[in-house]
Amino acid sequence: MTTTVITIYSNDTPMSGDTTGEPVLIAGAGPVGMTTALALHARGVEATILEAESEDRDRSGSRAIYVHGSTLRTLERIHPGLGTDLVDEGLVWPTRRTLFRGKEVFDRTYDSPGGSGDIPHFTSIPQVVTEEYMHDALDEAGIDIHWDAEVDTLETSPTGVHVETADGREWVGEFLVGADGGGSTVRKEIGANFEGDQSENAFIIADVGEVGDDPLPLERVFHYDAPEADGRNVLLVPFTGGWRLDIQCIEGDDPDELSSDERMREFVRDIMGERYEDNLQWVSSYYFLQVMADTFVDEHRRVLLAGEAAHLLAPFGARGMNSGIADADEAASAIAAAINAQTDAVIRDEIELYAARREKAAEFNLNAAGQALEYLQGGNPVTILRKEAAAALADHFETAGEWLDDAPYGPHGTPPIVSTGNY
């Protein structure tokens, strides 16, 4: 709403003129920002989303395709039907397979790969589809996204936030959630800084459309030193409508040359078969950052960072979007409690509890993704010997092959913090 008279919210922050007021502002309309808005709505707190890009922004690429069961349960809890819609739209691949220099070292097919119940252990679905369902949920909840509204400046005080956006508008709120991605303006405005490292190797990621005749079996396949990719590591994962093909560059590679259409078509042909060669849909190359902000909240405890605004992780183990959605749900819980608090000390405690929990979770996820990244980059002679020994033993000891199959994704488990859904 745009007010033309002075309005006072519970934090006693006055507004007048062309300033727009909402209890909570959210910067960013990606999965984390949209989840935050839905989670707040589920707790009876209204919010509005400020998005830097236009409504017709390019969302090419499958991006985060692996949605954990815990994430699906969160989405189902905050907006009934959202989690099960993603399950119905996604797929659960039944087979894990791993090859070492062209030789199969592990293969396992599950009779019930998703487990029992309405929510499986995971679903594999392009992020753009996940976002489409989230947009529908926002419409059902009556939550607005303001497009072309990049945060330009942000001021915080003990009673709230004041934001100016690129479209010339001003906004005030009791709290703001910064879910505006890795280049977050919100993070910079509160004086938080990223700390961490970057991967040594580049990675090429491609989407390949499914074929109608003789499709590949639905398997997650990892190739160590794949002969078909001139000795590079390769990951192949199915999702609804296609395949994710990840290729790890090696020393001396030029990522730009390898990610050219001509070269990628060769990779697709050699790894997936000639029938897939013409189905290359999208290609990009990355050096993965392993960083987190030195604080997830501002000095006044009125701004909370979530998702990639707070941490960037290597993708192994699918901890990026999934941990961001966990951030979003916990940010909403903290804000809902703070808005209803009767003392300033309780408000601070609720927001600081969010920061303590999600910083601990980010540290765990960074460490887990970092272990996988270090393992894959392969520079440690001990790790190389362990891989070779496990491959030699895989025919005789299934545990050796299973170790090779598990290791590229980092350790199992969840952050050492108490969460709901355990009882």
C-alpha positions as CSV (number, residue, x, y, z in Angstrom):
1,M,0.0,0.0,0.0
2,T,1.2,3.6,-0.6
3,T,0.3,5.9,2.3
4,T,-0.5,9.6,2.0
5,V,-0.9,10.1,5.7
6,I,1.3,9.2,8.6
7,T,1.0,5.5,9.6
8,I,2.6,4.0,12.7
9,Y,3.6,0.4,13.0
10,S,4.3,-1.5,16.2
11,N,7.9,-0.3,16.1
12,D,6.8,3.3,16.3
13,T,8.5,4.1,13.0
14,P,6.5,6.9,11.2
15,M,5.9,6.9,7.5
16,S,4.5,9.6,5.3
17,G,4.4,10.8,1.7
18,D,5.3,8.2,-0.9
19,T,6.9,5.8,1.5
20,T,5.5,2.3,1.5
21,G,5.3,0.3,4.7
22,E,5.3,-3.4,5.3
23,P,6.0,-5.4,8.5
24,V,8.7,-7.3,6.6
25,L,10.6,-6.5,3.4
26,I,12.4,-9.2,1.5
27,A,15.2,-8.5,-1.0
28,G,15.3,-11.1,-3.7
29,A,12.6,-13.2,-5.5
30,G,14.6,-16.4,-5.9
31,P,13.6,-19.6,-4.1
32,V,14.9,-18.3,-0.8
33,G,13.1,-15.0,-0.9
34,M,9.9,-16.6,-2.0
35,T,10.1,-19.2,0.7
36,T,10.7,-16.5,3.3
37,A,7.5,-14.7,2.2
38,L,5.5,-17.9,2.3
39,A,6.9,-18.9,5.6
40,L,6.0,-15.5,7.1
41,H,2.5,-15.7,5.7
42,A,2.1,-19.1,7.3
43,R,2.9,-17.5,10.6
44,G,0.5,-14.6,10.1
45,V,3.1,-12.0,9.1
46,E,2.7,-10.1,5.9
47,A,5.7,-9.2,3.7
48,T,6.5,-7.8,0.3
49,I,9.4,-8.9,-2.0
50,L,11.7,-6.4,-3.8
51,E,13.4,-7.9,-6.8
52,A,16.2,-6.2,-8.7
53,E,15.4,-7.9,-12.1
54,S,12.5,-7.6,-14.4
55,E,9.6,-10.0,-14.4
56,D,10.7,-11.5,-17.8
57,R,14.2,-12.1,-16.5
58,D,16.2,-15.0,-18.0
59,R,16.0,-18.1,-15.8
60,S,17.8,-20.5,-18.2
61,G,19.6,-23.5,-17.0
62,S,18.4,-26.2,-14.6
63,R,20.3,-24.8,-11.7
64,A,19.4,-26.4,-8.3
65,I,17.8,-29.7,-9.5
66,Y,18.1,-31.8,-6.3
67,V,15.4,-31.0,-3.7
68,H,15.9,-32.7,-0.4
69,G,13.1,-34.4,1.4
70,S,13.5,-32.0,4.3
71,T,13.1,-29.1,1.9
72,L,9.9,-30.6,0.4
73,R,8.5,-31.1,3.9
74,T,9.2,-27.5,4.8
75,L,7.5,-26.2,1.6
76,E,4.5,-28.5,2.3
77,R,4.3,-27.2,5.9
78,I,4.3,-23.5,5.0
79,H,2.0,-23.8,2.0
80,P,0.1,-27.1,1.8
81,G,0.3,-28.6,-1.7
82,L,3.5,-27.0,-2.7
83,G,5.8,-29.8,-1.6
84,T,3.6,-32.5,-3.1
85,D,3.3,-30.5,-6.3
86,L,7.1,-30.6,-6.7
87,V,7.1,-34.3,-5.9
88,D,4.4,-35.0,-8.6
89,E,6.4,-32.9,-11.1
90,G,9.8,-34.2,-10.3
91,L,11.4,-37.6,-10.5
92,V,13.2,-40.0,-8.2
93,W,15.9,-41.9,-10.0
94,P,16.3,-45.5,-8.6
95,T,19.9,-46.3,-9.5
96,R,23.3,-45.1,-8.3
97,R,26.3,-46.1,-10.5
98,T,30.0,-45.3,-10.5
99,L,32.8,-46.0,-12.9
100,F,36.5,-45.7,-12.4
101,R,38.5,-45.1,-15.6
102,G,35.7,-46.8,-17.6
103,K,35.3,-49.8,-15.3
104,E,32.1,-50.1,-13.2
105,V,33.0,-50.2,-9.5
106,F,29.5,-49.7,-7.9
107,D,25.9,-50.2,-9.0
108,R,22.8,-50.2,-6.8
109,T,19.2,-50.1,-7.7
110,Y,16.5,-49.4,-5.0
111,D,13.1,-51.0,-5.0
112,S,11.7,-47.9,-3.3
113,P,14.2,-45.2,-3.9
114,G,12.0,-42.4,-2.5
115,G,11.1,-44.3,0.6
116,S,7.5,-44.5,1.9
117,G,4.9,-41.7,2.4
118,D,3.9,-38.7,0.4
119,I,7.3,-37.0,0.6
120,P,10.2,-38.9,-0.9
121,H,13.8,-38.6,0.2
122,F,14.4,-36.2,-2.7
123,T,13.0,-35.2,-6.1
124,S,14.9,-34.1,-9.2
125,I,13.4,-31.1,-10.9
126,P,14.7,-28.0,-12.7
127,Q,14.9,-24.9,-10.4
128,V,12.8,-22.9,-12.9
129,V,9.9,-25.4,-12.4
130,T,10.3,-25.1,-8.6
131,E,10.1,-21.3,-9.0
132,E,7.0,-21.5,-11.1
133,Y,5.2,-23.5,-8.4
134,M,6.4,-21.0,-5.8
135,H,5.0,-18.1,-7.9
136,D,1.7,-19.8,-8.0
137,A,1.8,-20.2,-4.2
138,L,2.6,-16.5,-3.8
139,D,-0.4,-15.6,-5.9
140,E,-2.6,-17.9,-3.8
141,A,-1.3,-16.2,-0.6
142,G,-1.7,-12.7,-2.1
143,I,2.0,-11.8,-1.7
144,D,3.4,-9.2,-4.2
145,I,6.7,-9.2,-5.9
146,H,7.9,-5.7,-6.9
147,W,10.1,-6.1,-10.0
148,D,12.8,-3.7,-11.1
149,A,13.2,-2.7,-7.5
150,E,16.8,-3.3,-6.6
151,V,17.9,-2.2,-3.2
152,D,20.0,0.9,-3.6
153,T,20.5,2.0,0.0
154,L,19.6,0.5,3.3
155,E,19.5,2.2,6.7
156,T,18.8,0.3,9.9
157,S,17.9,1.5,13.4
158,P,16.8,-0.1,16.7
159,T,13.2,0.1,15.5
160,G,13.3,-0.9,11.8
161,V,14.7,-0.5,8.3
162,H,14.5,2.2,5.6
163,V,15.2,1.1,2.0
164,E,15.5,3.1,-1.2
165,T,15.1,1.0,-4.4
166,A,16.3,1.6,-8.0
167,D,12.8,2.5,-9.2
168,G,12.8,5.6,-7.0
169,R,10.6,4.3,-4.2
170,E,11.2,4.3,-0.5
171,W,10.2,1.5,1.9
172,V,10.1,1.1,5.6
173,G,9.6,-2.1,7.7
174,E,10.2,-3.6,11.0
175,F,12.6,-6.2,9.5
176,L,14.3,-7.0,6.2
177,V,15.5,-10.4,4.9
178,G,18.4,-10.2,2.5
179,A,17.9,-13.0,0.0
180,D,19.4,-11.1,-2.9
181,G,22.1,-13.6,-3.9
182,G,25.9,-13.8,-4.0
183,G,26.3,-10.2,-5.0
184,S,23.9,-9.1,-2.2
185,T,23.6,-5.3,-1.8
186,V,21.9,-5.9,1.6
187,R,25.0,-7.8,2.8
188,K,27.2,-4.9,1.7
189,E,24.9,-2.3,3.2
190,I,25.1,-3.8,6.7
191,G,28.9,-4.1,6.5
192,A,29.1,-7.9,6.3
193,N,31.9,-9.5,4.3
194,F,32.4,-12.8,2.6
195,E,35.3,-15.0,3.9
196,G,36.5,-18.2,2.3
197,D,38.1,-19.7,-0.8
198,Q,37.5,-20.5,-4.5
199,S,37.8,-23.9,-6.2
200,E,41.1,-24.6,-8.0
201,N,39.4,-26.3,-11.0
202,A,36.7,-24.9,-13.2
203,F,33.5,-27.0,-13.8
204,I,31.4,-27.1,-16.9
205,I,27.7,-27.7,-16.4
206,A,25.3,-28.5,-19.2
207,D,21.6,-29.3,-19.6
208,V,20.7,-32.0,-22.2
209,G,17.2,-32.6,-23.2
210,E,15.7,-36.1,-23.1
211,V,15.3,-38.2,-26.3
212,G,12.1,-39.9,-27.3
213,D,13.6,-43.1,-28.6
214,D,15.9,-45.3,-26.5
215,P,16.5,-42.9,-23.6
216,L,19.2,-43.6,-21.1
217,P,18.1,-45.5,-17.9
218,L,17.2,-43.2,-14.9
219,E,20.6,-43.4,-13.1
220,R,22.8,-41.0,-11.3
221,V,26.2,-41.9,-12.8
222,F,29.6,-40.7,-11.7
223,H,32.7,-41.3,-13.8
224,Y,36.2,-41.0,-12.3
225,D,38.8,-40.1,-15.0
226,A,36.3,-40.9,-17.8
227,P,38.0,-42.1,-21.0
228,E,35.0,-40.6,-22.9
229,A,36.0,-37.1,-21.5
230,D,39.7,-37.5,-21.9
231,G,40.3,-38.4,-18.2
232,R,38.1,-35.8,-16.6
233,N,35.6,-36.5,-13.9
234,V,32.0,-36.6,-15.1
235,L,28.6,-36.5,-13.3
236,L,25.4,-37.4,-15.1
237,V,22.0,-36.8,-13.2
238,P,18.5,-37.1,-14.6
239,F,15.8,-34.6,-13.9
240,T,12.3,-34.0,-15.2
241,G,12.7,-33.5,-18.9
242,G,16.4,-34.0,-19.3
243,W,19.9,-34.5,-17.8
244,R,22.5,-32.5,-15.9
245,L,26.0,-33.2,-17.3
246,D,28.9,-31.9,-15.1
247,I,32.5,-32.1,-16.3
248,Q,35.4,-31.2,-14.1
249,C,38.2,-29.4,-15.8
250,I,41.8,-30.5,-15.3
251,E,45.0,-28.6,-15.2
252,G,45.7,-26.8,-18.5
253,D,42.0,-26.7,-19.6
254,D,40.5,-23.6,-21.1
255,P,36.9,-23.6,-19.7
256,D,35.8,-21.2,-22.5
257,E,37.1,-23.6,-25.2
258,L,35.7,-26.7,-23.6
259,S,32.3,-25.1,-23.0
260,S,31.9,-24.1,-26.7
261,D,28.9,-25.6,-28.4
262,E,31.1,-27.7,-30.8
263,R,33.2,-29.2,-28.0
264,M,30.2,-29.8,-25.7
265,R,28.3,-31.6,-28.5
266,E,31.4,-33.9,-28.7
267,F,31.2,-34.5,-24.9
268,V,27.5,-35.3,-25.1
269,R,28.0,-37.7,-28.0
270,D,30.9,-39.5,-26.4
271,I,29.3,-39.7,-22.8
272,M,25.6,-40.1,-23.6
273,G,25.5,-41.4,-27.1
274,E,24.9,-39.9,-30.6
275,R,21.1,-39.7,-30.1
276,Y,21.6,-37.0,-27.4
277,E,24.1,-34.9,-29.4
278,D,21.5,-32.5,-30.8
279,N,19.8,-32.0,-27.5
280,L,22.3,-29.7,-25.8
281,Q,20.2,-26.9,-24.3
282,W,22.4,-24.8,-22.0
283,V,26.1,-24.6,-21.0
284,S,28.0,-22.7,-18.4
285,S,31.3,-22.9,-16.6
286,Y,32.1,-22.0,-13.0
287,Y,34.7,-21.7,-10.3
288,F,32.9,-22.5,-7.1
289,L,33.2,-20.2,-4.1
290,Q,33.3,-21.6,-0.6
291,V,32.4,-18.5,1.5
292,M,30.1,-17.2,4.2
293,A,29.4,-13.8,5.6
294,D,31.2,-12.9,8.9
295,T,27.8,-12.0,10.3
296,F,24.2,-12.9,9.3
297,V,22.6,-10.0,11.0
298,D,23.1,-6.2,11.3
299,E,24.1,-4.4,14.4
300,H,20.5,-3.5,15.3
301,R,19.2,-7.0,14.7
302,R,16.7,-5.8,12.1
303,V,18.3,-7.4,9.0
304,L,18.8,-11.1,8.4
305,L,20.8,-12.6,5.6
306,A,19.7,-15.8,4.0
307,G,20.7,-18.2,1.2
308,E,23.5,-17.0,-1.1
309,A,23.5,-13.6,0.4
310,A,24.9,-15.3,3.5
311,H,26.9,-18.2,2.1
312,L,28.0,-19.7,-1.2
313,L,28.8,-23.4,-1.4
314,A,30.2,-25.8,-3.9
315,P,27.2,-27.8,-5.2
316,F,28.3,-31.3,-4.2
317,G,25.7,-32.8,-1.9
318,A,23.1,-30.2,-3.1
319,R,23.5,-28.0,-0.1
320,G,23.0,-24.6,-1.7
321,M,19.3,-24.0,-2.4
322,N,18.3,-26.6,0.3
323,S,20.2,-24.8,3.0
324,G,18.9,-21.5,1.8
325,I,15.3,-22.6,2.1
326,A,16.1,-23.8,5.7
327,D,17.5,-20.3,6.3
328,A,14.3,-18.8,5.0
329,D,12.0,-20.8,7.2
330,E,14.1,-20.1,10.3
331,A,14.3,-16.4,9.5
332,A,10.5,-16.3,9.2
333,S,10.2,-18.1,12.6
334,A,12.5,-15.7,14.3
335,I,10.8,-12.6,12.8
336,A,7.3,-13.8,13.7
337,A,8.4,-14.3,17.3
338,A,10.2,-10.9,17.4
339,I,7.3,-9.0,16.0
340,N,5.1,-10.3,18.8
341,A,7.7,-9.7,21.4
342,Q,7.0,-7.1,24.2
343,T,10.6,-6.2,25.0
344,D,13.6,-5.1,23.0
345,A,15.8,-7.8,24.6
346,V,13.5,-10.6,23.4
347,I,13.5,-9.1,19.9
348,R,17.3,-9.2,19.9
349,D,17.4,-12.7,21.3
350,E,15.1,-14.1,18.6
351,I,17.2,-12.6,15.8
352,E,20.5,-13.6,17.4
353,L,19.2,-17.1,17.8
354,Y,18.5,-17.2,14.0
355,A,22.1,-16.0,13.3
356,A,23.7,-18.5,15.7
357,R,21.8,-21.5,14.3
358,R,22.2,-20.6,10.6
359,E,25.8,-19.6,11.0
360,K,26.4,-23.0,12.6
361,A,24.6,-24.7,9.7
362,A,26.5,-22.8,7.1
363,E,29.8,-23.8,8.7
364,F,28.7,-27.4,8.6
365,N,27.6,-27.2,5.0
366,L,30.8,-25.4,3.9
367,N,32.9,-28.0,5.6
368,A,30.9,-30.8,4.0
369,A,31.0,-29.3,0.5
370,G,34.7,-28.4,1.0
371,Q,35.6,-32.0,1.8
372,A,33.9,-33.1,-1.5
373,L,35.6,-30.4,-3.4
374,E,39.0,-31.2,-2.0
375,Y,38.4,-34.9,-2.8
376,L,37.4,-34.1,-6.4
377,Q,40.2,-31.7,-7.1
378,G,42.5,-34.7,-6.5
379,G,45.7,-33.0,-5.6
380,N,46.4,-35.0,-2.4
381,P,48.6,-38.1,-3.1
382,V,47.0,-40.0,-0.3
383,T,43.5,-39.4,-1.7
384,I,44.7,-40.5,-5.1
385,L,46.1,-43.7,-3.7
386,R,42.9,-44.4,-1.7
387,K,40.8,-44.0,-4.9
388,E,43.0,-46.4,-6.9
389,A,43.0,-48.9,-4.0
390,A,39.3,-48.8,-3.6
391,A,38.8,-49.2,-7.4
392,A,41.1,-52.3,-7.4
393,L,39.1,-53.8,-4.4
394,A,35.6,-53.0,-5.6
395,D,35.1,-56.3,-7.4
396,H,35.7,-58.1,-4.1
397,F,34.5,-55.7,-1.4
398,E,31.2,-53.8,-2.0
399,T,32.1,-51.2,0.7
400,A,35.1,-50.1,-1.4
401,G,32.9,-49.4,-4.4
402,E,30.3,-47.7,-2.1
403,W,33.0,-45.4,-0.7
404,L,33.9,-44.3,-4.3
405,D,30.2,-43.7,-5.0
406,D,29.6,-41.6,-1.9
407,A,32.8,-39.6,-1.6
408,P,32.2,-37.0,-4.4
409,Y,29.2,-35.6,-2.5
410,G,30.7,-35.1,0.9
411,P,29.8,-36.5,4.3
412,H,26.2,-37.5,5.1
413,G,24.3,-36.0,8.0
414,T,22.7,-32.7,8.9
415,P,24.0,-29.6,10.8
416,P,24.4,-30.2,14.5
417,I,21.5,-28.0,15.4
418,V,18.0,-29.0,16.7
419,S,15.3,-28.7,14.0
420,T,11.6,-29.5,13.8
421,G,10.2,-32.7,12.3
422,N,12.3,-35.0,14.5
423,Y,9.5,-36.2,16.8
